[in-house]
Structures are given as C-alpha cells and as structure tokens.
Amino acid sequence: GQTMQYGIDALLTYHYLVSEFLATAHIDPEDFYRLPQREQADLVWHGLFIKASPISEHCRGVLTTLAALGLREEVAARDLEAIRRWYAGQNPGMFNEKMMRLARLRYVVTSHDVFGAQETSSCLSPPAAAHRYRGM
C-alpha cells in the first residue's frame, strides 16, 4: 500500500544506516536530506558497503535480509542496480507476505500517525486481506 515502504532504497535510507553514514561522510546532513531517496541510498551504499567493510549491526541486517531474499550473488558483486531490478520485479503485497513468512511472523501490531491524512485513510479503509496487521 501507499503507507508501506519497501525496496533497497528504503532499506538503505533507514535512519540507523543514515546516521552511521553521516558520521563519517563529507556531506552536510541538510544537503543529504534534500537529495531524492535513490541518491541518498546510492551514497549510503557506496559509503557503508563499498568503501568500508559492512560490519556494523545495521549493515549486517541489510546483508542478512538480502541473503534471505536470495540475493547473495548480487551482494557479492556489490551490484546495487541488480538489487534494485530484483525489487522492481516484486509485487508489494506478495513481497510483504514473503517477508512475514521469512521472519516467521503471524501478525504485527502497527501504530499510525492519526494526524497523517494518508495513514488515517488507510486505517479507516484497510485492505480486505490485512489479517497480518493489528492495531494497538
């Protein structure tokens, strides 16, 4: 859905990875956040996975996720574009279900920003098959 973020760019721009990247990058945080998400992801990938050894817990989480998705060869080649192509070929609903199965989750409890119009509308009109999501 519109409130679900997925894909390698969303994964690479998760705030823990961005913080780790910005701690050593030669870019002003304000300039970084002005960039489109794809460009932010490019910088994080280059800074944390190409120039450096991805040994932090946050980087290992990305690598573990990609390996679980069957993207070991793309990771070994450090081929961000191939990873993006793989994600682009995924159906968001099916991808979400796959992730839930891989994580062995029956359901998740979600919280929403009640003042966000998009989130409010998705809560008031949830998808028919939202059995894996429960409100607080």
C-alpha positions in Angstrom: 0.0 0.0 0.0 0.9 3.7 -0.1 2.0 3.7 3.6 4.3 0.7 3.1 7.9 1.4 2.2 9.9 -1.4 0.7 12.8 -1.8 -1.6 16.5 -1.5 -1.3 16.4 2.3 -1.3 14.0 2.3 1.7 16.2 -0.2 3.4 19.4 1.7 2.8 17.8 5.0 4.0 16.7 3.6 7.3 17.6 6.1 9.9 20.2 3.9 11.7 22.1 3.4 8.4 21.9 7.1 7.5 23.2 8.1 10.9 26.1 5.7 10.6 26.9 7.0 7.1 26.6 10.7 8.1 29.0 10.2 11.0 31.9 9.7 8.5 30.6 11.2 5.3 31.8 14.5 3.8 28.3 15.8 3.2 26.2 18.2 5.3 23.2 16.4 6.7 20.9 19.1 5.4 22.3 18.6 1.9 21.9 14.8 2.2 18.3 15.0 3.3 17.5 17.3 0.3 18.5 14.6 -2.1 15.9 12.2 -3.6 15.8 8.9 -1.7 17.5 7.0 -4.5 20.5 9.3 -4.4 20.6 9.0 -0.6 20.6 5.2 -1.0 23.5 5.4 -3.5 25.6 7.4 -1.1 24.9 5.1 1.9 25.6 2.0 -0.3 28.8 3.5 -1.5 29.9 4.8 1.9 29.0 1.8 4.1 29.1 -1.2 1.7 31.7 -0.3 -1.0 34.3 2.0 0.6 34.0 0.3 4.0 33.5 -3.2 5.3 29.9 -3.5 6.3 30.5 -4.9 9.8 28.1 -2.9 11.9 24.9 -4.5 13.2 22.8 -2.2 10.9 24.9 -3.2 7.8 24.8 -6.9 8.7 21.0 -6.6 9.0 20.8 -5.4 5.4 23.1 -8.1 4.2 21.2 -10.8 6.1 17.9 -9.5 4.6 19.3 -9.6 1.1 20.7 -13.1 1.6 17.4 -14.3 2.9 15.7 -12.9 -0.2 18.2 -15.0 -2.4 20.3 -12.0 -3.5 23.7 -13.4 -2.4 25.3 -13.1 -5.8 24.2 -9.5 -6.3 25.5 -8.7 -2.8 28.8 -10.5 -3.5 29.1 -8.4 -6.7 28.1 -5.3 -4.8 25.6 -4.7 -7.6 23.1 -2.2 -6.3 21.4 -1.8 -9.7 20.8 -5.6 -9.9 19.3 -5.5 -6.4 17.0 -2.6 -7.5 15.9 -4.5 -10.6 15.0 -7.5 -8.4 12.9 -5.4 -6.0 11.3 -3.6 -9.0 10.0 -7.0 -10.2 8.3 -7.8 -6.9 4.6 -7.3 -6.2 4.3 -5.3 -2.9 1.6 -7.4 -1.4 3.3 -10.7 -2.2 6.7 -9.3 -1.0 5.1 -8.3 2.3 3.7 -11.8 2.7 7.1 -13.3 1.9 8.8 -11.1 4.5 6.3 -12.1 7.1 6.9 -15.8 6.3 10.7 -15.4 6.3 10.5 -13.6 9.7 8.1 -16.3 10.9 5.6 -13.7 12.0 1.8 -14.4 12.2 1.0 -10.8 12.6 2.4 -7.4 13.5 0.9 -4.6 15.7 1.1 -1.3 13.9 0.8 2.2 15.1 -0.2 5.2 12.9 0.1 8.9 12.9 -3.6 9.8 13.5 -2.9 13.3 12.1 -1.4 12.0 8.8 -4.2 12.1 6.1 -2.7 9.1 4.2 -2.3 6.9 7.3 -5.8 7.9 8.6 -7.4 6.9 5.3 -5.6 3.6 5.2 -6.8 2.9 8.8 -10.4 3.8 8.1 -10.4 1.7 4.9 -8.0 -1.1 5.4 -7.3 -3.6 2.7 -9.5 -6.7 2.8 -6.6 -9.1 3.4 -4.9 -7.2 6.2 -5.1 -10.1 8.6 -1.4 -9.9 9.5 -1.8 -6.3 10.8 -3.5 -5.4 14.0 -3.9 -2.0 15.7 -2.7 -1.1 19.1 
